[in-house]
Amino acid sequence: MLDKSAGHTAVIREEELQFASGTHLLAGRLYHPAGQARAAVVLNGATGVPQRYYRHFARWLAAEQQVACLTYDYRDFGDSARGHPRRSDATMAQWALEDQPAARAELQRHYAGVPLWVIGHSLGAMLMPLQDGLKDVARMIVVAGGLVHHHDHPWPYRALALAFWFGHVPPLVRALGYLPGRAVGFGADLPAGVYWQWRRWCTTPGSYLPETGSALPRPKWADAGVPVDLYAMADDDVVPPAAVWRLGDVFGDVPQCRTVLVPQEAGVQKIGHLGAFARANAALWPRLLPPQ
């Protein structure tokens, strides 16, 4: 296809995929550069953010950076949904510990021998330190991902978070059997199991770390020694910089680069929690990649 999505012109190829994660089929889209790829990226999305949100960034990677990119939706969400979310038993841990490694394996099937990078947006990075199959990862790029507690949020956003975790939303989820995201202003309907696990981790000091070694695996990243780049947004009320650095500590004693992106310095008006991948903020995209 001829792509002009970020002010450039290049021929890239987009391929729709389905691949297995356990007994589930995940829907993905693979963006192929025109020539030989210098790297291949799995883009792990944020909670409730469909893969199509990342399409402009993925096209830019393929067309401008000669980097292949796989986007996908987690089980029972977005293009991977096979029914109403109230019929799903999916959890956030399954999205991270099963679906994310399945996506890496699928990308390696298409791009064997090419350096494998992982870009994790929010949830897409949050549980990466606990995963298996890390020896093949050459670089981890964390974008607005962290271990956040509701006390970390600045006001007035904290009031919204408290209502989401302790106000009218939990009774709705219990009554309906799923999170009615569109109705409560979240933007996407989610399985109840995803919401309850998410709620527990965002209202517990240490997030998921108290569960490691019992319900969840222990952190494994330091054993792999893979370098990590962490990007926090100065205007992110959802996952402020301190929460991003907290996640950096979980990655352990590996080479790390920690960067706070300030909108004015990056030449954009605002970034927030989702804006790093917005088409309007394409000016900051080169800053998210390791130097060539």
DRENDO-1510 file (C-alpha; in Angstrom, 1 decimal, always signed):
<recs>
REC; n; res; u; v; w
REC; 1; MET; +0.0; +0.0; +0.0 .
REC; 2; LEU; +1.0; +3.7; -0.4 .
REC; 3; ASP; +1.3; +5.2; +3.0 .
REC; 4; LYS; +1.2; +8.9; +3.8 .
REC; 5; SER; +0.0; +8.7; +7.4 .
REC; 6; ALA; +2.9; +10.6; +9.0 .
REC; 7; GLY; +4.0; +12.9; +6.2 .
REC; 8; HIS; +6.0; +10.4; +4.3 .
REC; 9; THR; +5.5; +8.3; +1.2 .
REC; 10; ALA; +6.6; +4.6; +1.1 .
REC; 11; VAL; +5.2; +1.3; +0.0 .
REC; 12; ILE; +4.5; -1.1; +2.8 .
REC; 13; ARG; +2.4; -4.2; +3.1 .
REC; 14; GLU; -0.2; -4.9; +5.7 .
REC; 15; GLU; -1.3; -8.5; +6.5 .
REC; 16; GLU; -4.2; -9.5; +8.6 .
REC; 17; LEU; -3.4; -12.5; +10.9 .
REC; 18; GLN; -5.0; -14.9; +13.3 .
REC; 19; PHE; -2.7; -16.8; +15.7 .
REC; 20; ALA; -3.3; -19.1; +18.7 .
REC; 21; SER; -2.8; -18.2; +22.4 .
REC; 22; GLY; -3.8; -21.4; +24.1 .
REC; 23; THR; -7.3; -22.3; +23.0 .
REC; 24; HIS; -8.0; -18.7; +21.9 .
REC; 25; LEU; -7.4; -17.2; +18.5 .
REC; 26; LEU; -6.1; -13.6; +18.5 .
REC; 27; ALA; -6.5; -11.2; +15.6 .
REC; 28; GLY; -3.5; -9.2; +14.6 .
REC; 29; ARG; -2.1; -7.1; +11.8 .
REC; 30; LEU; +1.4; -7.2; +10.6 .
REC; 31; TYR; +3.0; -4.2; +8.9 .
REC; 32; HIS; +5.9; -5.2; +6.6 .
REC; 33; PRO; +8.5; -2.7; +5.4 .
REC; 34; ALA; +9.2; -2.6; +1.7 .
REC; 35; GLY; +12.8; -3.8; +2.0 .
REC; 36; GLN; +14.7; -5.9; +4.5 .
REC; 37; ALA; +13.6; -5.2; +8.1 .
REC; 38; ARG; +16.3; -4.0; +10.5 .
REC; 39; ALA; +14.1; -5.1; +13.5 .
REC; 40; ALA; +10.7; -6.5; +14.2 .
REC; 41; VAL; +8.4; -5.0; +16.9 .
REC; 42; VAL; +5.6; -6.5; +18.9 .
REC; 43; LEU; +3.3; -3.7; +20.1 .
REC; 44; ASN; +1.5; -4.8; +23.3 .
REC; 45; GLY; -1.4; -2.4; +23.7 .
REC; 46; ALA; -2.9; -0.7; +26.8 .
REC; 47; THR; -6.0; -1.9; +28.6 .
REC; 48; GLY; -9.1; -1.3; +26.6 .
REC; 49; VAL; -7.2; +0.2; +23.6 .
REC; 50; PRO; -7.9; -1.6; +20.3 .
REC; 51; GLN; -5.0; -2.4; +18.0 .
REC; 52; ARG; -6.3; -0.1; +15.3 .
REC; 53; TYR; -5.4; +2.9; +17.6 .
REC; 54; TYR; -1.7; +2.0; +16.9 .
REC; 55; ARG; -2.0; +1.7; +13.1 .
REC; 56; HIS; -0.5; +5.1; +12.2 .
REC; 57; PHE; +2.5; +4.4; +14.5 .
REC; 58; ALA; +2.9; +0.9; +13.0 .
REC; 59; ARG; +2.8; +2.2; +9.5 .
REC; 60; TRP; +5.4; +4.8; +10.3 .
REC; 61; LEU; +7.7; +2.1; +11.8 .
REC; 62; ALA; +7.4; +0.1; +8.6 .
REC; 63; ALA; +7.6; +2.9; +6.1 .
REC; 64; GLU; +10.0; +5.3; +7.8 .
REC; 65; GLN; +12.1; +3.1; +10.1 .
REC; 66; GLN; +12.3; -0.1; +8.2 .
REC; 67; VAL; +10.9; -1.9; +11.2 .
REC; 68; ALA; +8.2; -4.6; +10.9 .
REC; 69; CYS; +5.4; -4.2; +13.5 .
REC; 70; LEU; +2.8; -6.6; +14.8 .
REC; 71; THR; -0.3; -5.1; +16.5 .
REC; 72; TYR; -3.0; -7.4; +17.9 .
REC; 73; ASP; -6.0; -7.5; +20.3 .
REC; 74; TYR; -6.0; -9.5; +23.5 .
REC; 75; ARG; -8.4; -12.4; +23.9 .
REC; 76; ASP; -12.1; -11.6; +24.1 .
REC; 77; PHE; -11.5; -7.9; +23.2 .
REC; 78; GLY; -11.5; -5.8; +20.0 .
REC; 79; ASP; -11.1; -7.9; +16.8 .
REC; 80; SER; -10.2; -10.9; +18.9 .
REC; 81; ALA; -13.7; -10.9; +20.6 .
REC; 82; ARG; -15.9; -13.9; +19.8 .
REC; 83; GLY; -18.9; -12.9; +21.8 .
REC; 84; HIS; -20.2; -10.6; +24.5 .
REC; 85; PRO; -17.7; -9.8; +27.3 .
REC; 86; ARG; -20.1; -11.1; +30.0 .
REC; 87; ARG; -19.4; -14.6; +28.6 .
REC; 88; SER; -15.6; -14.2; +28.9 .
REC; 89; ASP; -13.5; -15.6; +31.7 .
REC; 90; ALA; -10.4; -13.7; +30.6 .
REC; 91; THR; -8.1; -12.1; +33.1 .
REC; 92; MET; -5.5; -9.3; +32.9 .
REC; 93; ALA; -2.8; -11.9; +33.8 .
REC; 94; GLN; -3.9; -14.0; +30.8 .
REC; 95; TRP; -3.6; -11.1; +28.5 .
REC; 96; ALA; -0.1; -10.4; +29.7 .
REC; 97; LEU; +1.4; -13.8; +30.5 .
REC; 98; GLU; -0.2; -15.8; +27.7 .
REC; 99; ASP; -1.3; -13.5; +24.9 .
REC; 100; GLN; +1.8; -11.3; +24.8 .
REC; 101; PRO; +4.2; -14.2; +24.5 .
REC; 102; ALA; +2.0; -15.7; +21.8 .
REC; 103; ALA; +2.3; -12.5; +19.8 .
REC; 104; ARG; +6.1; -12.6; +20.1 .
REC; 105; ALA; +6.2; -16.2; +18.9 .
REC; 106; GLU; +4.0; -15.3; +15.9 .
REC; 107; LEU; +6.2; -12.3; +15.0 .
REC; 108; GLN; +9.3; -14.5; +15.2 .
REC; 109; ARG; +7.6; -17.0; +12.9 .
REC; 110; HIS; +7.5; -14.3; +10.2 .
REC; 111; TYR; +10.8; -12.6; +11.1 .
REC; 112; ALA; +13.2; -15.2; +12.3 .
REC; 113; GLY; +16.7; -14.0; +12.8 .
REC; 114; VAL; +15.7; -10.3; +12.9 .
REC; 115; PRO; +16.3; -8.4; +16.2 .
REC; 116; LEU; +13.0; -8.6; +18.2 .
REC; 117; TRP; +11.9; -5.5; +20.1 .
REC; 118; VAL; +8.8; -5.2; +22.4 .
REC; 119; ILE; +7.0; -1.9; +22.8 .
REC; 120; GLY; +4.7; -2.1; +25.7 .
REC; 121; HIS; +2.1; +0.6; +26.3 .
REC; 122; SER; +0.7; +0.7; +29.8 .
REC; 123; LEU; -0.5; -2.9; +30.5 .
REC; 124; GLY; +1.6; -3.9; +27.5 .
REC; 125; ALA; +4.7; -3.4; +29.6 .
REC; 126; MET; +3.4; -3.9; +33.1 .
REC; 127; LEU; +3.8; -7.7; +33.5 .
REC; 128; MET; +6.7; -8.1; +31.0 .
REC; 129; PRO; +9.2; -8.7; +33.9 .
REC; 130; LEU; +7.3; -11.9; +34.8 .
REC; 131; GLN; +7.1; -13.5; +31.4 .
REC; 132; ASP; +8.9; -16.5; +29.9 .
REC; 133; GLY; +10.5; -16.5; +26.4 .
REC; 134; LEU; +12.6; -13.4; +27.1 .
REC; 135; LYS; +15.9; -14.7; +25.8 .
REC; 136; ASP; +14.9; -13.7; +22.2 .
REC; 137; VAL; +14.0; -10.1; +23.1 .
REC; 138; ALA; +16.7; -7.7; +22.0 .
REC; 139; ARG; +15.1; -4.5; +23.4 .
REC; 140; MET; +12.2; -3.6; +25.7 .
REC; 141; ILE; +10.6; -0.2; +25.3 .
REC; 142; VAL; +8.2; +0.9; +28.0 .
REC; 143; VAL; +5.7; +3.7; +27.2 .
REC; 144; ALA; +3.6; +5.0; +30.0 .
REC; 145; GLY; +3.7; +1.6; +31.8 .
REC; 146; GLY; +4.0; +1.3; +35.5 .
REC; 147; LEU; +2.9; +0.0; +38.8 .
REC; 148; VAL; +0.4; +2.5; +39.8 .
REC; 149; HIS; -1.6; +2.9; +43.0 .
REC; 150; HIS; -4.7; +5.1; +43.2 .
REC; 151; HIS; -2.8; +7.4; +45.6 .
REC; 152; ASP; -0.3; +8.2; +42.8 .
REC; 153; HIS; -2.9; +10.0; +40.7 .
REC; 154; PRO; -2.9; +13.8; +41.0 .
REC; 155; TRP; -6.2; +15.6; +41.7 .
REC; 156; PRO; -8.7; +16.0; +40.1 .
REC; 157; TYR; -8.0; +12.8; +38.2 .
REC; 158; ARG; -7.8; +10.9; +41.5 .
REC; 159; ALA; -11.5; +11.5; +42.1 .
REC; 160; LEU; -12.3; +9.7; +38.8 .
REC; 161; ALA; -10.1; +6.8; +39.7 .
REC; 162; LEU; -11.6; +6.4; +43.2 .
REC; 163; ALA; -15.1; +6.3; +41.6 .
REC; 164; PHE; -13.9; +3.8; +39.1 .
REC; 165; TRP; -12.5; +1.5; +41.8 .
REC; 166; PHE; -14.7; +2.2; +44.8 .
REC; 167; GLY; -17.8; +4.1; +43.6 .
REC; 168; HIS; -20.6; +3.1; +41.2 .
REC; 169; VAL; -18.5; +1.0; +38.9 .
REC; 170; PRO; -17.9; -2.2; +41.0 .
REC; 171; PRO; -21.6; -2.7; +41.7 .
REC; 172; LEU; -22.3; -2.3; +38.0 .
REC; 173; VAL; -19.7; -5.0; +37.1 .
REC; 174; ARG; -21.2; -7.3; +39.7 .
REC; 175; ALA; -24.7; -6.8; +38.4 .
REC; 176; LEU; -23.9; -7.0; +34.7 .
REC; 177; GLY; -21.1; -9.6; +34.7 .
REC; 178; TYR; -18.7; -7.3; +32.7 .
REC; 179; LEU; -17.4; -3.8; +32.8 .
REC; 180; PRO; -19.7; -1.5; +30.7 .
REC; 181; GLY; -16.9; +0.7; +29.7 .
REC; 182; ARG; -18.9; +2.8; +27.2 .
REC; 183; ALA; -21.6; +3.5; +29.7 .
REC; 184; VAL; -19.2; +4.6; +32.5 .
REC; 185; GLY; -17.0; +6.7; +30.2 .
REC; 186; PHE; -14.1; +4.3; +30.0 .
REC; 187; GLY; -14.4; +3.8; +26.3 .
REC; 188; ALA; -14.5; +0.0; +26.0 .
REC; 189; ASP; -16.4; -2.9; +27.5 .
REC; 190; LEU; -14.2; -5.4; +29.2 .
REC; 191; PRO; -14.6; -8.9; +30.8 .
REC; 192; ALA; -15.3; -8.9; +34.5 .
REC; 193; GLY; -12.1; -10.9; +35.3 .
REC; 194; VAL; -10.0; -8.2; +33.6 .
REC; 195; TYR; -11.6; -5.5; +35.6 .
REC; 196; TRP; -11.4; -7.2; +39.0 .
REC; 197; GLN; -7.7; -8.1; +38.6 .
REC; 198; TRP; -7.0; -4.6; +37.4 .
REC; 199; ARG; -8.8; -3.1; +40.3 .
REC; 200; ARG; -6.9; -5.2; +42.8 .
REC; 201; TRP; -3.5; -4.3; +41.4 .
REC; 202; CYS; -4.4; -0.6; +41.3 .
REC; 203; THR; -5.6; -0.5; +44.8 .
REC; 204; THR; -2.9; -2.6; +46.5 .
REC; 205; PRO; +0.5; -1.2; +47.5 .
REC; 206; GLY; +3.0; -2.9; +45.3 .
REC; 207; SER; +0.4; -3.7; +42.6 .
REC; 208; TYR; +0.8; -7.4; +41.6 .
REC; 209; LEU; +4.2; -7.9; +43.4 .
REC; 210; PRO; +2.6; -9.3; +46.6 .
REC; 211; GLU; +1.2; -12.1; +44.4 .
REC; 212; THR; +4.5; -13.1; +42.8 .
REC; 213; GLY; +5.7; -16.5; +43.8 .
REC; 214; SER; +2.1; -17.7; +44.5 .
REC; 215; ALA; -0.5; -16.6; +42.0 .
REC; 216; LEU; +2.0; -15.1; +39.6 .
REC; 217; PRO; +5.5; -15.9; +38.6 .
REC; 218; ARG; +8.5; -14.2; +40.1 .
REC; 219; PRO; +10.3; -11.5; +38.1 .
REC; 220; LYS; +12.6; -13.1; +35.5 .
REC; 221; TRP; +13.9; -10.1; +33.5 .
REC; 222; ALA; +17.2; -9.7; +35.2 .
REC; 223; ASP; +18.1; -13.3; +34.3 .
REC; 224; ALA; +17.7; -12.4; +30.6 .
REC; 225; GLY; +19.7; -9.1; +30.9 .
REC; 226; VAL; +17.7; -7.4; +28.2 .
REC; 227; PRO; +18.1; -3.6; +28.1 .
REC; 228; VAL; +15.0; -1.5; +28.9 .
REC; 229; ASP; +14.1; +2.0; +27.8 .
REC; 230; LEU; +11.4; +3.6; +30.0 .
REC; 231; TYR; +9.4; +6.6; +28.8 .
REC; 232; ALA; +7.1; +8.5; +31.3 .
REC; 233; MET; +4.9; +11.4; +30.2 .
REC; 234; ALA; +5.2; +14.6; +32.3 .
REC; 235; ASP; +1.4; +15.2; +31.8 .
REC; 236; ASP; +0.3; +11.6; +32.4 .
REC; 237; ASP; -2.3; +11.6; +35.3 .
REC; 238; VAL; -3.0; +7.9; +34.8 .
REC; 239; VAL; +0.5; +6.5; +35.2 .
REC; 240; PRO; +2.7; +9.3; +36.5 .
REC; 241; PRO; +6.5; +9.1; +36.2 .
REC; 242; ALA; +7.1; +7.7; +39.7 .
REC; 243; ALA; +4.9; +4.7; +38.8 .
REC; 244; VAL; +6.9; +4.1; +35.7 .
REC; 245; TRP; +10.2; +4.1; +37.6 .
REC; 246; ARG; +8.6; +1.7; +40.1 .
REC; 247; LEU; +8.1; -0.7; +37.2 .
REC; 248; GLY; +11.7; -0.1; +36.1 .
REC; 249; ASP; +12.8; -1.4; +39.5 .
REC; 250; VAL; +11.0; -4.7; +38.8 .
REC; 251; PHE; +13.0; -5.2; +35.6 .
REC; 252; GLY; +16.0; -5.4; +37.9 .
REC; 253; ASP; +19.7; -4.8; +37.4 .
REC; 254; VAL; +19.8; -4.5; +33.6 .
REC; 255; PRO; +20.8; -1.5; +31.5 .
REC; 256; GLN; +18.0; +1.1; +31.7 .
REC; 257; CYS; +17.4; +4.5; +30.2 .
REC; 258; ARG; +14.7; +6.5; +31.9 .
REC; 259; THR; +13.2; +9.5; +30.1 .
REC; 260; VAL; +10.4; +11.9; +30.9 .
REC; 261; LEU; +8.8; +13.3; +27.8 .
REC; 262; VAL; +7.6; +16.9; +28.3 .
REC; 263; PRO; +5.0; +18.0; +25.6 .
REC; 264; GLN; +6.4; +21.4; +25.0 .
REC; 265; GLU; +10.0; +20.1; +24.7 .
REC; 266; ALA; +8.8; +17.4; +22.3 .
REC; 267; GLY; +7.0; +20.0; +20.1 .
REC; 268; VAL; +3.5; +18.8; +20.9 .
REC; 269; GLN; +0.6; +20.2; +22.8 .
REC; 270; LYS; -0.1; +17.3; +25.1 .
REC; 271; ILE; +0.7; +13.6; +25.5 .
REC; 272; GLY; -1.1; +12.2; +28.5 .
REC; 273; HIS; -1.5; +8.5; +28.9 .
REC; 274; LEU; -2.5; +7.6; +25.4 .
REC; 275; GLY; -1.1; +10.4; +23.3 .
REC; 276; ALA; +2.3; +9.0; +22.6 .
REC; 277; PHE; +0.9; +6.9; +19.8 .
REC; 278; ALA; -1.6; +9.5; +18.5 .
REC; 279; ARG; -1.1; +10.6; +14.9 .
REC; 280; ALA; -1.0; +14.2; +15.9 .
REC; 281; ASN; +2.1; +13.5; +18.0 .
REC; 282; ALA; +4.1; +11.9; +15.3 .
REC; 283; ALA; +6.9; +14.4; +16.0 .
REC; 284; LEU; +7.9; +12.5; +19.2 .
REC; 285; TRP; +7.8; +9.0; +17.6 .
REC; 286; PRO; +11.6; +8.9; +16.7 .
REC; 287; ARG; +12.4; +9.5; +20.4 .
REC; 288; LEU; +10.7; +6.2; +21.4 .
REC; 289; LEU; +13.2; +4.1; +19.4 .
REC; 290; PRO; +16.8; +3.2; +20.2 .
REC; 291; PRO; +19.3; +5.0; +17.9 .
REC; 292; GLN; +20.2; +3.3; +14.7 .
</recs>
